[in-house]
């Protein structure tokens, strides 16, 4: 029997989808919508651009909340962010975003080298004193190529630098700070889940009877648990 009620569910409101996976999915989805919104030859480009715009604000606030929670959790254990913890978090973020930039520009291109003039190792081997300058380098490149890489990338690294600077210079409130950070993640996630759910319904309306087109907009592998052996990019997120 057809379960029509499932069409009314928001499939992003699922416990098995981690906050970090949801952020990666939303970032990828927003980038795809933005690219299609710039295609003058697509009759639906205006709709895609509007959907990207509606997702942008909720993504930015959720992304910032996640960064704040990450630092608050680290601070709860150590009292302050240690140099090693700060470097590890920044290096991990840059490694993750390098793949996205490489996909947009191609390794060795002018756009790629604006972010990585000396390659990825320039960031990996940098002492902590060089991190603010390197983040400024990344932010400058993200500003120049904002159209290609998305406003969310620029926002993420501005937030990353602000949070890193604050963490390096002062203690972070421990238990209370973590509790507040978690609450903020929950609040901002709900808003992002709603925008993503509405966008899915809008795209389904545009492309009714063409489920194969889902893979053009969604990379479901980004939502799947990393322990699963099978990844599938097609279709919508699986409901709990």
Residue, then its C-alpha position, 0 to 999 in steps of 0.5 A: x500500500x502506498x504510504x502517502x503520509x511519508x510525503x509529509x515527513x521531513x526526512x532530515x529530522x532523523x537521529x542517525x544523521x549527525x550534525x556534521x553529516x547534515x552540514x556537509x550535505x547541506x553545503x553540497x546541496x546549496x552548491x548544486x542549487x547555486x550552480x543551477x541557479x546561474x544557468x540562464x538556459x535552464x527554465x527553472x534557474x530562478x527557482x533554484x536560485x530562490x531555493x539556494x537563497x532560502x537555505x543560505x541563512x539557516x545554513x550559516x547560522x547552523x554552521x556557526x553553531x557547530x563550530x562553537x560547539x566543537x570548541x566548547x566540547x574541547x574546552x570542557x576537557x582541557x579548560x582552554x583550547x590547547x594548541x594541538x586541539x586547535x591545529x587538529x580542528x583547523x587542519x581537518x576542516x581544510x582537508x575536507x574543503x580541499x576536495x570541494x575546491x579541487x572539484x570546482x577548479x581542478x588541481x593546479x588551476x588559478x582558482x585552486x592555487x589561490x587557496x593552496x599556493x603551496x599545496x595542502x602541505x602549507x597548512x598541514x605543516x604550519x606552526x600555530x603562529x602562522x594559522x591566522x595568516x593562513x586563514x586570512x589567505x583562505x578567506x581572501x581566496x573564498x572572497x574572490x571566488x565566492x560565486x564559484x565556491x559558495x558564500x557558505x565556504x566564506x562564512x565557515x572560514x570567517x567563523x573558524x578564524x573568529x572562533x580560533x582567535x577567541x579560543x587562543x586568547x581566553x578561556x571558554x566557559x565550560x559546562x554552561x558553555x557546552x550546554x548553551x552550544x548544544x542548545x544552539x545547534x539543536x535550534x539552528x538545526x531545526x531551522x535548516x532541516x525545515x528549509x531543506x525539507x521544503x526545498x526537496x518538496x519544491x524540487x519534487x514538484x518541478x520534476x514529478x515522475x522523474x525520480x532519477x533527477x534526484x541525483x542531480x541535486x542530492x548526494x545521499x552518501x553524505x548523510x549515510x553512516x560512515x560505517x555502512x559499506x554501501x553508499x548510494x548518491x541517488x534518491x532522498x534521505x532515508x527516514x528513521 
